[in-house]
Amino acid sequence: MSLAQAVGLVLQATLPGELLTYGEVATLAGHPGAARAVGNVLAHSQGLPWWRVVTSQGRLVPGYESSQAERLAAEGVDVLGDRCRLASRGA
């Protein structure tokens, strides 16, 4: 399975209001360390809920902050400026 296919499966299983980092998507897709490649896949894909993916610091996609913030807010995610708060991750 290609990275693009695996990323698609991961994002299709992501529920409204859930956030993942690019690194988490890469790991769940079976390609740990491929966070930048996940961003590339999302930039060239249609129909995937790209707005549910943020940086490890909770930053929104540069240039798409407004659109991403609106979509996340519609799903109940709190966004402050160009960031959203990531749920506390296990240690």
C-alpha positions in Angstrom: 0.0 0.0 0.0 1.3 3.4 -0.9 1.8 6.2 1.6 -1.1 8.2 0.0 -3.4 5.2 0.3 -2.4 4.6 3.9 -2.8 8.3 4.8 -6.3 8.2 3.2 -7.3 5.3 5.4 -6.0 7.0 8.5 -7.9 10.2 7.8 -11.1 8.5 6.8 -11.1 6.8 10.2 -10.6 10.2 12.0 -13.8 11.4 13.6 -15.1 15.0 13.5 -13.4 17.0 16.3 -10.3 14.7 16.5 -6.9 16.2 15.7 -3.8 14.4 14.6 -0.3 15.7 14.0 1.5 15.1 10.7 3.8 12.7 12.6 0.9 10.8 14.1 -0.6 10.3 10.7 2.7 9.1 9.3 3.1 6.6 12.2 -0.5 5.3 12.0 0.0 5.0 8.2 3.0 2.7 8.8 5.5 5.3 7.7 7.0 6.8 10.9 9.2 9.8 10.3 7.4 10.7 7.1 5.5 13.8 8.5 6.6 16.0 5.6 5.5 13.4 3.1 2.0 13.4 4.8 1.8 17.1 4.2 2.7 16.6 0.6 0.0 13.9 0.3 -2.6 16.2 1.8 -1.6 19.1 -0.4 -2.3 17.0 -3.5 -5.3 15.0 -2.4 -9.0 15.8 -2.6 -11.8 14.6 -0.4 -9.7 13.9 2.7 -10.4 15.8 6.0 -7.0 17.6 5.8 -8.2 20.2 8.4 -7.9 17.6 11.2 -4.1 17.5 10.8 -1.9 20.1 12.5 1.8 20.4 13.4 3.1 18.9 16.6 2.8 22.4 18.2 -0.9 22.6 17.2 -0.2 25.1 14.4 -2.7 25.3 11.5 -1.7 25.0 7.8 0.1 28.2 6.7 -2.0 30.1 4.2 -5.1 28.1 5.1 -5.5 29.1 8.7 -8.9 30.8 8.3 -10.4 27.9 6.4 -9.0 25.3 8.7 -10.0 27.2 11.8 -13.6 27.5 10.5 -13.8 23.8 9.7 -12.3 22.8 13.1 -14.6 25.2 15.0 -17.6 23.6 13.2 -16.5 20.3 14.6 -16.1 21.7 18.2 -12.4 22.2 18.2 -11.2 25.4 20.0 -8.8 27.5 17.9 -7.0 30.5 19.1 -5.3 32.5 16.4 -3.3 30.1 14.3 -3.2 27.3 16.8 -5.4 24.7 18.5 -4.8 22.9 21.7 -3.8 19.3 21.3 -5.3 16.9 23.7 -2.8 15.7 26.3 -0.8 12.9 24.9 0.2 9.9 27.0 3.7 9.9 28.4 
